[in-house]
Amino acid sequence: MAGLIFRNRRIDDIVICDYCQYYKCDWLGFTPKKYPERCPEARELRIADGEIPNKEFRRRTELAKKVGVYRPDERRWFLDSEKARGLSATELQDIMAEIQTWSAGNKYELSTMVKYEECAKNGKQQTLE
């Protein structure tokens, strides 16, 4: 049995907000055409739970730069909509799927309250501007 569905959204309209789901944002209102002007950077992104080899750390850091911002004063990464702005929905989904594997604290999944619908396969995917 499915949970409550409050909204439908096309798969190609997914933005970083669909993963962040920060309760102080109107995250359901954002689309690639109506992107947030600023992000509260409230959701932490963890590179690893323990020690990892330097090469893997650098690879993960480069990937994290595509969707997040590092705050050196806190020594922590946070999701940031400005960083993810140029990614297509497919690229964003791939990155977020990998980030989920890095740490038990990275629980970034699409909302169960939104029905994500397949879009027409026209070969074009909208990128965020």
C-alpha positions in Angstrom: 0.0 0.0 0.0 1.4 3.4 -1.0 1.6 6.3 1.4 -0.1 9.7 1.0 0.7 11.4 -2.2 0.6 15.2 -2.1 2.0 16.0 -5.4 3.1 14.6 -8.8 6.4 15.6 -10.3 8.0 14.6 -13.6 11.3 12.7 -13.2 13.1 15.3 -15.3 12.0 18.1 -13.0 13.9 16.8 -10.0 16.1 19.3 -8.4 18.4 19.1 -5.3 15.5 20.3 -3.2 13.8 17.0 -3.8 16.6 15.3 -1.9 17.1 18.0 0.8 13.5 18.5 1.7 14.4 21.1 4.3 11.3 21.9 6.3 11.9 25.6 6.3 11.9 25.7 2.5 9.1 25.5 0.0 11.0 22.6 -1.6 8.0 21.2 -3.5 7.6 24.5 -5.3 11.1 24.4 -6.9 11.7 23.1 -10.5 14.5 23.6 -13.0 12.6 26.6 -14.3 11.8 28.0 -10.8 15.0 27.4 -8.9 15.7 28.6 -5.4 17.6 31.9 -5.3 19.4 30.8 -2.2 19.8 27.7 -0.1 19.9 27.5 3.7 22.6 24.9 3.4 21.0 23.1 6.3 21.5 19.5 5.3 24.9 18.0 6.0 26.7 15.8 3.5 29.2 13.3 4.9 32.2 12.2 2.8 32.7 9.0 5.0 32.0 7.5 8.4 35.6 6.5 8.9 39.0 6.5 7.3 39.2 6.0 3.6 42.2 6.0 1.2 43.4 9.4 0.1 42.6 8.7 -3.6 39.0 7.8 -2.7 38.7 10.9 -0.4 39.7 13.1 -3.3 37.3 11.5 -5.7 34.4 11.9 -3.2 35.4 15.5 -2.6 35.2 16.3 -6.3 31.8 14.7 -6.5 30.6 16.5 -3.3 31.7 19.8 -5.0 29.0 19.3 -7.6 26.1 19.3 -5.0 27.6 20.9 -1.9 29.7 23.5 -0.2 32.4 23.0 2.4 32.5 25.1 5.5 36.1 25.1 6.7 35.2 26.7 10.0 32.9 23.7 10.8 34.9 21.2 8.8 31.6 19.9 7.3 29.9 19.7 3.9 26.4 20.9 3.2 24.0 20.5 0.2 23.8 23.7 -1.8 21.4 24.4 -4.6 23.8 26.8 -6.3 26.3 24.0 -6.8 23.7 21.6 -8.2 22.1 24.2 -10.5 23.8 23.0 -13.8 23.1 19.3 -13.3 20.4 17.4 -15.2 18.0 15.3 -13.2 19.8 12.1 -14.3 23.2 13.4 -13.2 21.7 14.6 -9.9 20.1 11.2 -9.3 23.3 9.4 -10.0 25.4 11.6 -7.7 22.9 11.4 -4.9 22.6 7.6 -5.2 26.4 7.4 -4.7 26.5 9.9 -1.9 24.0 7.7 0.0 26.5 4.9 0.0 29.3 7.0 1.7 27.8 7.3 5.2 24.9 6.1 7.2 24.1 9.8 7.8 23.5 10.5 4.1 19.8 9.7 4.0 19.0 11.6 0.8 16.1 9.9 -1.0 13.2 11.3 -3.0 10.1 12.0 -0.9 7.5 9.3 -0.5 4.8 12.1 -0.6 5.6 12.9 -4.2 4.7 10.6 -7.1 7.6 10.9 -9.5 6.4 10.2 -13.0 8.3 9.1 -16.0 8.5 11.7 -18.8 8.3 11.3 -22.5 11.5 9.8 -23.9 12.3 12.5 -26.4 16.0 12.3 -26.0 16.1 15.7 -24.4 16.5 16.2 -20.7 16.2 19.6 -19.1 19.2 21.0 -17.3 19.1 23.5 -14.6 19.9 27.0 -15.6 
